[in-house]
Amino acid sequence: MNELETQIARLWEITETQILQRERFYGNLLAFLEGSEFYTGEDVSLCTCTGPGDLYRLLLGKGDKVYGNDGSRAMLKILEKRMKTLQHWEKPTNLRWQDLPKHYPSSHFDFEWTEGNSLIYTNSWAQRHPDLSKARAEIEKSIAGIAAVLKKGGRWYVDLPKETEISGSHRIRLNAENREIDFMYSLLNDWDQKVRTFVMEESYPGYKLRVTQKAFLITGEELRKMCVPIHFSKIEKLEVGDPHYQGYLLTK
């Protein structure tokens, strides 16, 4: 676990929990999926990337049998701090998605979650100078790993940046760890070069931290070509009011 990974995990926790307020959206997403009978409380599911844990903790709080995984040890440390009184079904794993079949049995889960725009960061998370020329191949390996531990007829929720998402920057003053800070995040989606640039910056008197992350952009159509019919029988585009990402539901 390097310093950059720790920095990114901390800044992303602030972005997701305090600015994007994803927990509110996940409640709406879950209500939609349950109302459409795509997901039930009887399903055994896997959060393939718990992140700071908003969705994962929501599912545990409902009593659902959900397992956790994250490729970032720094994110898992943040998750543990936020667990409070909730107990894991099993200690979350720290695996790359392509390595999931090495830990979990084949066709094990009824449902899988890969939320928070995580899929496109498969080979670039916490890297200062990622080689995005290898990103598509790594994404395909990750999809294969995710599909391998899903039951036949099981479903996978994944989201990607909206192709209509407007680039820009936002700045806000907030409290983090009992300190008032100025926080900025900006994004630029270059669909011609297929590169997403996401910047987060935290500052207060005498301190400034700025990190830049790059990821390989793929469209919903490209996701379909990677998944159907190779690993999944169909893909559905979901309209559930996510202001930031486009959700897709794939059936194995």
C-alpha positions in Angstrom: 0.0 0.0 0.0 1.7 3.1 -1.2 1.2 6.8 -0.2 -0.7 7.6 -3.3 -3.2 4.8 -2.7 -3.8 6.1 0.8 -4.3 9.6 -0.4 -6.7 8.6 -3.2 -8.7 6.5 -0.8 -9.1 9.3 1.7 -10.0 11.9 -1.0 -12.5 9.5 -2.7 -14.2 8.8 0.7 -14.8 12.6 1.0 -16.0 12.8 -2.6 -18.4 9.9 -2.4 -19.8 10.4 1.1 -19.9 14.2 1.5 -20.1 15.6 -2.0 -21.8 13.0 -4.2 -23.7 11.6 -1.3 -23.9 8.2 -2.9 -25.6 6.5 0.0 -28.8 8.3 -0.9 -28.7 7.1 -4.5 -27.9 3.5 -3.5 -31.1 3.5 -1.4 -33.0 4.5 -4.6 -31.2 2.0 -6.7 -31.9 -0.8 -4.3 -35.6 0.1 -4.1 -35.7 0.0 -8.0 -34.0 -3.4 -8.3 -36.2 -4.9 -5.5 -39.3 -3.5 -7.0 -38.4 -4.9 -10.4 -37.6 -8.2 -8.8 -34.1 -8.1 -10.2 -32.7 -8.4 -6.7 -34.1 -9.9 -3.5 -33.1 -10.1 0.1 -32.6 -13.8 -0.4 -29.9 -13.3 -3.0 -26.3 -14.0 -1.9 -24.4 -11.1 -3.4 -20.8 -9.7 -3.7 -19.8 -6.0 -3.7 -16.8 -6.4 -5.9 -15.5 -2.9 -4.9 -16.8 -1.9 -1.5 -15.0 1.5 -1.6 -15.8 3.4 1.6 -18.8 1.1 2.0 -22.0 3.0 1.4 -23.8 0.3 -0.6 -22.1 -2.6 1.2 -23.2 -1.3 4.7 -26.7 -0.6 3.4 -27.1 -4.2 2.3 -25.6 -5.5 5.6 -27.9 -3.2 7.6 -30.9 -4.8 5.8 -29.7 -8.2 6.8 -28.8 -9.3 3.3 -26.1 -11.9 2.8 -23.5 -9.7 1.1 -19.8 -10.3 0.8 -17.2 -7.6 0.2 -14.1 -7.2 -1.9 -11.9 -4.3 -2.8 -8.6 -4.2 -4.8 -7.4 -1.3 -2.5 -6.2 -2.1 1.0 -6.4 1.6 1.8 -10.2 1.5 0.9 -10.7 -1.6 3.1 -9.1 0.2 6.0 -11.5 3.1 5.6 -14.4 0.6 5.4 -13.4 -0.9 8.7 -13.5 2.5 10.4 -17.0 3.0 9.1 -18.5 -0.4 10.0 -19.5 0.6 13.5 -21.8 -2.0 14.9 -22.3 -4.0 11.6 -20.6 -7.4 11.3 -19.3 -8.9 8.0 -20.6 -12.2 6.8 -17.0 -12.9 5.9 -14.0 -10.7 6.1 -13.8 -8.7 2.9 -11.2 -9.9 0.4 -8.5 -7.8 -1.2 -8.5 -9.2 -4.8 -8.2 -8.1 -8.3 -11.4 -9.0 -10.1 -9.7 -11.4 -12.4 -8.5 -13.3 -9.3 -12.0 -13.7 -7.8 -12.3 -17.3 -9.0 -9.2 -18.2 -7.0 -11.0 -17.4 -3.8 -14.7 -18.0 -4.5 -16.3 -21.1 -5.9 -17.5 -21.1 -9.5 -21.1 -19.9 -10.0 -21.3 -18.9 -6.3 -23.3 -15.6 -6.2 -26.8 -14.6 -7.2 -26.0 -11.0 -7.7 -22.9 -8.8 -8.0 -22.3 -5.1 -7.7 -19.6 -3.0 -9.4 -20.7 0.5 -8.7 -19.1 3.9 -8.3 -17.6 4.0 -11.9 -15.0 1.5 -10.8 -14.7 -0.9 -13.8 -12.8 1.6 -16.0 -10.1 2.0 -13.3 -9.1 -1.7 -13.6 -5.5 -1.0 -14.4 -5.0 2.6 -13.4 -6.2 3.0 -9.8 -3.5 4.6 -7.6 -1.1 4.9 -10.5 0.5 8.2 -11.3 1.3 7.2 -14.9 -1.0 4.3 -15.9 -0.5 2.6 -19.2 -4.0 2.9 -20.6 -3.0 1.0 -23.8 -3.5 -2.1 -21.7 -6.7 -1.0 -20.1 -9.2 -2.7 -22.4 -7.5 -6.1 -22.0 -7.5 -5.7 -18.2 -11.2 -4.7 -18.2 -12.0 -7.9 -20.3 -10.0 -10.1 -17.8 -11.9 -8.4 -14.9 -15.3 -9.0 -16.5 -14.4 -12.7 -17.0 -13.4 -13.0 -13.3 -16.6 -11.3 -12.2 -18.7 -13.6 -14.5 -17.0 -16.8 -13.3 -18.2 -16.5 -9.7 -21.8 -15.6 -10.7 -24.5 -18.2 -11.0 -26.3 -19.0 -14.3 -29.2 -16.6 -14.4 -27.5 -14.3 -11.9 -27.3 -10.6 -12.4 -24.5 -8.1 -12.3 -25.0 -4.3 -11.8 -22.2 -2.1 -13.1 -22.1 1.6 -14.0 -20.0 3.7 -16.3 -19.6 7.5 -16.9 -22.6 8.8 -18.7 -21.7 9.6 -22.3 -23.6 13.0 -21.8 -21.8 13.8 -18.6 -20.7 17.4 -18.6 -17.0 18.0 -17.8 -16.2 20.8 -15.3 -14.9 21.5 -11.8 -16.6 22.1 -8.4 -15.3 23.6 -5.2 -16.9 23.3 -1.7 -15.9 24.0 1.9 -16.6 21.2 4.3 -15.5 19.5 7.5 -13.3 16.4 7.3 -11.8 14.8 10.4 -12.8 17.8 12.5 -11.0 20.2 10.2 -12.6 22.8 7.9 -11.1 22.3 4.4 -11.5 23.6 0.9 -12.2 20.7 -1.5 -12.2 20.7 -5.3 -12.9 18.0 -7.8 -12.9 18.2 -11.6 -13.5 15.8 -14.4 -12.8 15.8 -18.1 -14.1 13.0 -20.4 -12.2 12.9 -23.7 -14.2 10.5 -25.7 -12.0 10.9 -28.8 -8.9 9.7 -26.9 -11.1 7.6 -24.6 -9.5 9.0 -21.4 -11.2 10.2 -18.3 -9.2 12.6 -16.1 -10.4 13.1 -12.5 -8.8 15.5 -10.1 -9.3 15.9 -6.4 -7.8 18.6 -4.3 -7.9 19.2 -0.5 -6.4 22.3 1.1 -6.3 24.3 4.3 -3.8 26.8 5.7 -0.4 25.4 5.3 -1.4 22.3 3.5 -2.5 21.2 -0.1 -3.0 17.8 -1.6 -3.9 17.3 -5.2 -4.1 14.0 -7.0 -5.0 13.2 -10.6 -6.4 9.9 -11.8 -6.8 8.7 -15.4 -9.1 5.9 -16.6 -10.0 4.3 -19.9 -13.4 5.3 -21.1 -15.8 2.8 -22.6 -19.4 3.2 -23.8 -22.4 1.1 -23.0 -22.1 -0.4 -26.5 -18.5 -1.4 -25.9 -19.5 -3.0 -22.6 -22.2 -5.0 -24.4 -19.6 -6.2 -27.0 -17.2 -7.3 -24.2 -20.0 -9.1 -22.3 -22.7 -10.5 -24.6 -22.7 -13.3 -25.5 -19.2 -14.1 -24.2 -20.0 -14.1 -20.5 -23.6 -12.8 -20.2 -26.9 -13.5 -22.1 -28.1 -9.9 -22.1 -27.5 -6.4 -20.9 -30.1 -3.8 -20.0 -29.6 0.0 -19.6 -31.2 1.2 -16.4 -32.8 4.6 -15.9 -32.8 5.1 -12.1 -32.0 8.7 -11.8 -28.2 8.5 -11.2 -26.9 12.0 -11.7 -23.4 10.9 -12.3 -23.2 7.4 -13.9 -25.1 5.2 -16.3 -26.2 1.9 -14.8 -26.4 -1.4 -16.6 -27.8 -4.8 -15.5 -26.4 -7.9 -17.1 -27.8 -11.4 -16.8 -25.6 -14.4 -17.1 
